[in-house]
Amino acid sequence: MMRIVLLGQPGSGKGTQAQRLAAAQGIPRLTTGEMLRVAVRDGAPLGKDAKRYMERGDLVPDQLIVALMQERMGTADCARGYILDGFPRTRVQAEALDAMLTTVGAALQHVLLLEVDEAEIRRRLSGRRECPKCGSTFHLTAQPPKVAGVCDRCQTALVQRPDDQEATIARRLAVYVRETKPLIGYYEARGLLRRVTAPGGPDEVFRAISSLITMGP
Ligand code: AP5
């Protein structure tokens, strides 16, 4: 049973590592950003509410996110654990997660903080390309697809996320400092926080994470 939170600035590699961890552990990754993007694309009521916040680089209101995650975490494939990628992102969300876990008699095993300097964050976000169909993430130079501009998994044309424009990146980074960074202390106080400072590419970071989670608390 493995319940892991991935914490870190926009572009720190949460999505990239969530995909690898979920595959290695055989558990789902619950990626709030991706769930919201699907809702926007499908014209779902949640997507209609969330779109304007996401386009600005702001957080979607807590009550919408908590309701989304309550429903998702209650589904059968989450019974053996999950990787939380992008949730929680505020103190309210962290407390809601604690309450959800307490209700089912469960606990988090690890909160992994991906630490990356800001110049690298900007380089990663500006070069990111994403598959609009399956959600796979690539980078023009650090993690290029086998065929330029095409998803390795489902052969769909890759796109740049609208919130990866320079002005929106700046706002997302500021929102992180204000709303999400305080969760570092929240989880540190509970003895759950593990810092992942590996400077290398996705494989090296994954090796660092794998050895941290096998070491246990
Ligand atoms: P979300 O999609 O979660 O965006 P984010 O947190 O800003 O994170 P990113 O997806 O930008 O980056 P990442 O850390 O996953 O990095 P990645 O692996 O892609 O959220 C989008 C929006 O939805 C939010 O702004 C908000 O509006 C809303 N939202 C979502 N969750 C919410 C919540 N809980 N509450 C309220 N609102 C919410 O990597 C980035 C790039 O770098 C890629 O190109 C990748 O190939 C490359 N890369 C990754 N690792 C490495 C490496 N080690 N070396 C070199 N390149 C690398």
Residues whose N, C-alpha, C, O or C-beta is under 5 A from the ligand:
A	BS01	AP5	Q9 P10 G11 S12 G13 K14 G15 T16 Q17 T32 G33 E34 L36 Y53 M54 G57 D58 L59 V60 I65 D85 G86 F87 P88 R89 R124 L125 G127 R128 R129 T137 F138 H139 A142 Q143 G200 G201 P202 V205
